[in-house]
Amino acid sequence: MPTASQRTLLNYAGIAILMLGMITGELIYWRSLHTADPTSDRDILLTPESSRVYERAVETNMGTFGLIMVQFSQAIGKLKEPKPLAITICLGSALLAGGSFLMASRQPRD
C-alpha cells in the first residue's frame, strides 16, 4: 500500500530529474555556442547523402521505405551534435519528471 512518503519521494525524484536534465542540457548547449563549428553551410549542402542522385539511387535499389529508413538514420545521427543533443536531454528529462509527478499525483493521500 503506497504511503505519503512514497508520494513525496516521487515528487523529489521528479524535481531532481528535471533539474539535472535541464542543467546538463544547458551546459551542453552553452559549450556548443562557445566552440568553433567545424562544418559550414557549404559543406552540408555538398554532402552526397543530400543529393537528388543519391536519393534516387537509394529509392531505386531499396524502394521508398528504404529511402525513409536512410533519412531516419541520418536524422538520428544528427542527434549526436551538441545542440540537438542538448534539446533532446532537456525534453527527455522534462518527460521523465512529468511522469514522476503524474505517478505521485495518482498516489492516494493520507
C-alpha positions in Angstrom: 0.0 0.0 0.0 1.5 3.3 -1.0 2.1 5.9 1.6 2.6 9.6 1.7 6.3 9.1 1.9 6.3 7.4 -1.5 4.4 10.3 -2.9 6.9 12.7 -1.5 9.8 10.6 -2.8 8.3 10.6 -6.3 7.9 14.4 -6.2 11.5 14.8 -5.1 12.7 12.4 -7.7 10.8 14.3 -10.4 12.4 17.6 -9.2 15.9 16.0 -9.2 15.4 14.5 -12.7 14.2 17.8 -14.1 17.0 19.9 -12.5 19.8 17.5 -13.6 18.4 17.2 -17.1 18.0 20.9 -17.6 21.4 21.7 -16.1 23.1 19.1 -18.3 21.3 20.3 -21.4 22.1 23.9 -20.7 25.8 23.1 -20.2 26.0 21.2 -23.4 24.2 23.9 -25.3 26.3 26.6 -23.8 29.6 24.8 -24.6 28.4 24.4 -28.2 27.9 28.2 -28.5 31.5 28.8 -27.4 33.2 26.3 -29.7 34.0 26.7 -33.3 31.6 25.0 -35.7 33.7 22.6 -37.8 31.2 22.4 -40.6 29.9 25.3 -42.7 26.6 25.5 -44.6 28.5 25.0 -47.8 29.9 21.7 -46.6 26.5 20.5 -45.5 25.0 21.3 -48.9 27.7 19.4 -50.7 27.3 16.0 -48.9 26.4 13.1 -51.2 23.6 12.0 -48.8 21.7 15.1 -49.6 21.9 15.0 -53.4 19.0 14.0 -55.5 21.1 11.5 -57.4 21.9 9.6 -54.2 18.2 9.7 -53.1 17.1 8.4 -56.4 19.7 5.6 -56.3 18.6 4.6 -52.8 14.9 4.7 -53.8 15.6 2.6 -57.0 17.6 0.0 -55.1 15.6 -0.2 -51.8 12.3 1.4 -52.6 10.5 4.3 -50.8 10.7 2.5 -47.4 14.5 2.2 -47.8 14.8 5.9 -48.5 12.7 6.7 -45.5 14.9 4.5 -43.3 18.1 6.1 -44.6 16.7 9.6 -43.9 15.6 8.4 -40.4 19.1 7.0 -39.6 20.6 10.3 -40.8 18.3 12.3 -38.5 19.2 10.0 -35.6 22.9 10.6 -36.4 22.3 14.4 -36.2 21.2 14.0 -32.6 24.8 13.4 -31.7 25.6 17.0 -32.5 25.7 19.3 -29.4 22.6 21.5 -29.9 20.1 18.7 -30.8 21.6 16.6 -28.1 21.0 19.3 -25.5 17.5 19.8 -26.6 16.8 16.1 -26.5 18.2 15.8 -23.0 16.0 18.7 -21.8 12.9 17.3 -23.4 13.7 13.8 -22.1 14.2 14.9 -18.6 11.0 17.0 -18.7 9.0 13.9 -19.9 10.6 11.7 -17.2 9.9 14.3 -14.5 6.4 14.8 -15.7 5.8 11.0 -15.5 7.2 11.0 -11.9 4.9 13.9 -11.0 1.9 12.1 -12.6 2.7 8.9 -10.7 2.9 11.0 -7.4 -0.4 12.7 -8.1 -2.1 9.3 -8.5 -0.9 8.1 -5.1 -3.7 8.2 -2.5 -3.5 11.0 0.0 -3.4 10.2 3.7 
